[in-house]
């Protein structure tokens, strides 16, 4: 045990010390990496191997991974883990509690209820909300839409079709996260019952179009039941007009769900709070501490106002082995009454430890600095002749593209639609190659986005290690990649 502990702690300590200097993405093909990582140990051993050999292989695995904690990783909504969060997961795994109910995990249940209350308070949803932790935003959104559907379904829900006799419709913007269409499919609603509402110039849901779509569906004899708003889209970080959407939901008695998996925790930046006006009026909210609270994966959260609605949605004839016989309210509590999962990790410990150790003020400062870095990224783009900003920066995402001066000049000089389309296609192809080159180069990592028909580059900054110098270096890496491609 001591040798295992010493070896594992050294691996983790060395990793956190080295991560700022590591290449973000490993070199080589999938086959080459498989050989490097597994070597002669690809086959299941008949007898156990020596501990120092296994730990040596672990070091290689850690080294040849993609390093989200590196300060120039801007690819996806994937934050680095704090050391406190990493070690909290070790403690939780050692305990190995299955957090199904108070009976199965008394201390873990108390911790999770506390963490849910903390998270709700942090984002301005209020201390009286209830909820549970999930594997991530996708499961939180699926749980929320299931509750929403069951809360608005009339009579007994048909076992042959969740919509019963009247087809029920769901509304979200055309910038919504892919988990919402997937959830609609899983719930048996079908993609045709998900109405994608157009967005405005800031890529926010257009409330006028929303109202018109709802009225048209009612006129056609359909039954609208829910609107999903984004508190920070994954494409641009746009926050939908939550207060206006809340009013429409109240007017038509629709469930109001806010997908804040990425952006809800952005409200920790006091300067951004007004963007989230109306979130407290939502029936449910999803958010991911493993996205913007620097917690290790996996850790999502679903908050809701009416626990009774959730319990009615998930009510079932319990199998005998999970029946709860305790009578006291606290001791009879079971998480399976409020979500899809039965087996559940002790996810709350890492959030509780992180917030307890770092404190609210320090976490708020880290989130605010991420927003500052994205704003600085946009300033650098606007000041450059070879870059173009593709969307306003509302939170910590900056969308842009590389535009060679020659193409920029030709676009400015021509009104010919065919020529502009040809130049646009040329820019799309160039930026796609730039993105791939930068990712595989290992010195920085960006992703892609398509906005208004244009292919662009996307930088999402949710990293407490990122500095302004990292942004300057990243833009130069993009330029180097572009010059190399253009010379070919």
Buried (B, 14 or more C-beta within 10 A) or exposed (E): EEEEEEBEEEBBEEBBEEBEEBBBBBEEEEEEBEEBBEEEEEEEEEEEEEEEEBBBBEBEEBBBBBBBBBBBBBBBBBBBBBBBBBBBBBEBEEEEBEBBBBBBBBBBBBBBBBBBBBBBBBBBBEEEBBBBBBBBBBBBBBBBBBBBBBBBBEEEBEEEEBBBEEBBBBBBBBBBBEBBBBBBEBBBBBEEBBBBBEBBEEBBBBBEBBBEBBEEBEEEEBBBBBBBBBBBBBBBBBBBBBBBBBBBBEEBEBBBBBBBBBBBBBBBBEEBBEBBBBBBBBBBBBBBBBBBBBBBBBBBBBBBBBEEBBEEBBEEEEEEEBEBEEEEEEBBBBBBBBBEBBEBBBBBBBBBBBBEEBEEEEBBBBBBBBBBBBBBBBBBBEEBEBBBBBBBBBBBBBBBBBBBEEBBEBBEEEEEEEEEEEBBEEBBEBBBBBBEBBBBBBBBBBBBBEBEEBBBBBBBBBBBBBBEEBBEBBBEBBBBBBEEBEEE
